[in-house]
Amino acid sequence: MDLLERAQEFEDRKMSNMSTSDRVEASREAKELILSINEIYKETKDASLMDVMKRLTVKKKKIEKRLNGVPLV
């Protein structure tokens, strides 16, 4: 599956020293991968696909946390 290979490559990619536009792009790529895998998961109910989606979601949240910055209180 090409989709799982792309997901693995995304997970292995270094996220340090990224510009803001790189972070936005990575966040969108993660979202696209998660939604694509979810479509396959709906049909197959394969637990390994759910694990991949969870790992991608964790990485996506870290990227978005860095994008949004520290909230002002």
Secondary structure, 3 states (H helix, E strand, C coil): CHHHHHHHHHHHCCCCCCCHHHHHHHHHHHHHHHHHHHHHHHHHCCHHHHHHHHHHHHHHHHHHHHHHCCCCC
